Structures are given as C-alpha cells and as structure tokens.
Amino acid sequence: MKEKIKNIFIEGPITGSFIGEKIASHQSKTAIGGHSIFLGQVRGDIIRDKTVAAIEYSSYSEMALSSMHNLREAIISKYALTCMHVYHSLGKIKVGEICFFVFTSAPHRKAAIDACAETVEQFKAEMPVWGKEIFEDDSHQWKVNQPL
Amino acid sequence: MTGTRELVLEGITDTDQLIREMNNRFPCLKEMPCLLAVDRHIIHSNTLLREDQELALLPPYSGG
C-alpha cells in the first residue's frame, strides 16, 4: 500500500471528540470486524517529591514522519490490516490529557490487537519524539521511556 | 539540551570528527548518550560526510 506520508502530529492534546470522529469515519469500511485502540495519557508521576503537571513534546519531525511512514507500511503489511492511524501530540500536554493515539483495524480481532501493541512498542523505541516533564513548580527534566 | 537548535559547521569530514567538535563546543553532550542521524538515517559507525548533509544528534527518545 503506497501512500503519501501522513502527518501524525497534532498541536495540543488529542481530544475525545477527535477520537470519536476517527472511529465514526470507519463505519463505511465494511471489511472491518475489529478495531484496537491505544491511548497514551500523561500521568501525574511523583519524582523525588515533585509532581508532574504536564509533558512538553517535541520532535525531529522530518525524520519522524518518514520513519512512521515506513513503520506503518510494515505493520499494515505484516498484519494485513484494513486501516491504521497513529497520532501524537506536540506542545504542552497536561496530566490527564491524551498525547498518543494508535488505531488499528482488521477483518478479525487478533490482527488488530497484535498490530496495535506492536505499533505502540515500535513507536516508543524508534520515533524521534521527546517529552520534557514539567513539574508543578515549573522545573523540568527530560523523560526517559521505560519498558512496559 | 545545548540551548541551540541548529548549527552550520564547516571543515568536518566524518562523523567521529563531528562528535569531537560537538563535545568541545557543548561539554554537556559528553554525559548524554545520543544517536547520530545523517540525512535522517541513524548511523552506528564512523561515516564520511559530504557537503550540505543534515546531521542530527538524538538523545534517548521519550515519545508515545
């Protein structure tokens, strides 16, 4: 499936209505039997007595978009997906807001579920996206991804 | 992390030389394990450079 490179980045949080619209827009794709959705939400971690208030995301977007394009093609092909969408926020995202949205669709549930899980892990490992944890006192530190 | 988003360098012939030059200009980089991308491809060993290539120092990712 050769498609042009999609822009996965959204300024600000990913809203519930955006997610709902994306789900609704697939109702016409009658080959789909199952969707799997992952939502990454900013967590209010407490690190050495300081509470995270927000994460500010930035990206080397030229490289991220082409890497994501390659990942998308590989996952769609591996799992024979009907459809796949990935979105990630840029900018300051508050605790409780959604910053990451992976949505995979296939005729049967196993492909959709497995593809969604693999996409989440590959994204976290491979995409040049960074989060700066901003604490309630306005100090910050750079986030480090943890395995599972 | 260095406070500089973009830099134009001249007279750098390979990536090992680039890393030395960057570490000299920004000593904090020595503490930070970064990947190096040349024209948006990660490289893992010393690579000869041509003029006008885009290089990026990438700290550990934390997206998703």
Contacts between the chains, C-beta under 8 A, distances in Angstrom:
chain1	res1	chain2	res2	distance
A	40	B	64	5.9
A	57	B	63	6.6
A	59	B	63	7.0
A	60	B	37	7.6
A	60	B	56	5.6
A	60	B	58	6.6
A	62	B	40	6.2
A	63	B	37	6.1
A	63	B	40	4.2
A	63	B	56	6.9
A	66	B	40	6.1
A	67	B	40	8.0
A	88	B	63	6.1
A	88	B	64	7.2
A	100	B	63	7.4
A	100	B	64	5.3
A	120	B	64	6.4
A	123	B	63	6.8
A	123	B	64	4.7
A	124	B	61	7.1
A	124	B	63	6.7
A	124	B	64	3.8
A	125	B	61	7.2
A	126	B	61	7.4
A	127	B	61	6.2
A	127	B	63	5.2
A	127	B	64	7.0
A	128	B	37	7.7
A	128	B	56	7.6
A	128	B	58	5.3
A	128	B	61	6.1
A	128	B	63	7.8
A	129	B	61	6.1
A	129	B	62	7.2
A	129	B	63	2.6
A	129	B	64	7.0
A	130	B	59	6.7
A	130	B	61	6.6
A	130	B	62	5.3
A	130	B	63	6.7
A	131	B	62	4.4
A	131	B	63	6.5
A	142	B	1	7.3
A	142	B	59	6.9
A	142	B	62	6.7
A	143	B	62	3.8
A	144	B	60	5.8
A	144	B	62	5.9
A	145	B	60	7.2
A	145	B	61	6.3
A	145	B	62	5.0
A	145	B	63	7.8
A	145	B	64	7.0
